Amino acid sequence: MTTVSCFAFSILVVIRIIPQFFEFSEQEYKSKTKNEVIDNLDADVSEENKILKDILIKNGRTELQESRKIENFESLTIYMPENKKEAFFVINAEFKNKDIFEIVESLQEYSFEFYKELSSISVDINSFVLSYFVKIDNDKNRSYFLRSNRTEIDNLKSKYHTPKEFIDNLDNKVINELLRNI
């Protein structure tokens, strides 16, 4: 009988401790200031951006390290600012001796392939920005800005198989008038 009563008492103590543990955890979380919680998230995103950059470089995107001449571009350089809460790519693209149709097609193809690659990489970042500064034959820079997330990219990839259709159906884009609707 004594063993059964000790066992029953032990069970009651454990049952009372479990809810108190969750109450104390909730109080501790609520006592943290918003900045403490946000700072932890910022550090994680910054670290994830570094990991993403390293993976992209290993996959052959050397334009993240140096200016590069690739097919359809006179030069292409990508910079990733560290103070962003998403994967933000500042892309300097230079074109020479190309007409506007070739330029737009090159931007669409590059963006399409880049977004496909980004969505296939497993990191904890789900929002991707491609912010182009397009220089055409030493003229002023033109902007070509695209923002998307992993879910939108995957949905569009399954519906649209050409770069033009894919880019045309992105929800969030700001494209300079010269490069728009071609």
N, C-alpha and C positions, 0 to 999 in steps of 0.2 A: 504494500500500500504506500509506503514511503517513497519508493522508486517512482510509482505512477504520479504521485503528487509533485515530486521534483520535476518530472518530465512535463507535466501540465503547466507548472509554473514557468519553466524554461520556454515553452511554446508561447505563453502569454507575453513574456518579456520580449521575445523576438518579434511578435506581431505588433507590439507597441513601438518598437525601435524603428521599423521600416518606414512608417509614415512620417515620423519625426526626421528621419534622414532626408526625405524629399522636401520637407518644409524648410529645413536648414539650407539645403542646396538652393532652393528657390529664393530664400532671403539673401543668400550670398550673391546670387546672380543679379537680383534687383538692386543690391547695394552698390554694384559697380556702376561707375558713371558711363554715359554713352561713349565718351571718348576712349575709355579703356577697351570696350568691346570693339569699337571701330578700329582702333590701333592694331588690335590682334588680327583683324580681317585684312587690313592694308598690308601688313607684313607678309601674310600668306599670299596675297595676290602678287606682290612684288616678287616673291620667291618663285611663284608659278610662272610669271612672265620670263624670268631668267631661264627656267627650265624649258619653257616653250621656245625661246630664242636658241638655246643650245640644240634642241631637237631639230629645229628648222635648219640650222647650219649643218648639222650632221647629215640631213637629208639633201644637202646640196644647195641651199639658199645662201650662197656666199655674198649676195648683195647686202646681207645684214652685217657684213664685216668691212666691205670695201665697195667702191663704185665699180660697176661691172657693165660691160657691153654685152648684151644678149640679143637674140633674134628679135627684130622689130623695134628695138630701143637703141638709141645712141649711147645712153648711159642710164643706169638704174642703181639707186642707193636707197637702202631702208634703214631708218632709225627708229628704235623703240624707246620712247620716254619712260622713265621708271616711276613717275608720279601718277600714273593712271590706274583706275580701278578695273580696267579691262585690257585686253590685248590690243594695243594701239600702235599702228604701224604708220609712220610718216614716210611716204615714198616719194623720192625725187626722181622723176622720169623726164628724160630729155629725148626729143625727136628732131631729126634733121632730114630734109628732103623727103618728107612724107606728106601726103594729102590728109585732110581731116578724117576721111573715111578709114584710112589705114591706121591712123592714130587711135580712133575710137575702138576699132576692132582689136587692136593690140591691148588697149587698156581692159577691155571686156574679157579677152582671153586670159590675160594675166590674173585678173581679179577672180575669175571663175576657177582657175586652177589653184590659186592661193587659198580661196575659201574651201575648196574641196579638201586640200591638204590640211588646213587648220581644223576642220570638223572631224578629221580622222585621227587626230592626235589626242591622246588621253591625258588631259590636264584638267585642273579644276577651274578653268576659265571658260566661260560660255558666251562671252560677248567679244566680237572682233570688229575693229575699225580699220579700214584702209583709207588713209587720207593722202591723196596724191597731190603733188605740186608738179604740174605738167608744163614743161618749157618747150616751145615749138620754135625752131630756127631763131634762137636768141631773142625771141619776143618775151613779153611779160609772162609770169606764171599764171596758169589756169588751174582752178580747183576741180577735183573729182573725188568726192567724199562718199564712202559707203560704210554703213554700219549694219551688222547683222549678228544673229546669235546662232548657236549650234542647232537649235530646233528648226529655225527658219531655213538655214542652209540645207539641212537634211530633207526638209519638205520640198524645197525648190529643186534640189538635185533629183528627187524622184519624179517630179513633174516635167522639168525642162532640161533638155540635154544639150542645148546650144548656149554658148556664153551670152549672146545677146538676149535671149529669152530669160535666162537666169537673172542677169543684171536688171533688165526692164521690170522684173517682178519683185525686186527687193523693196521692202517697205520704207527703209530709211536711207535716202541718198540725196546728195546735193551735188549737182553737176553743172559746171559752167555752161552758159548758153551756147558757146561755140561747140562744145562737145556733146550737147544734148540732142535727143530725138533724131539720131541719124540712122 
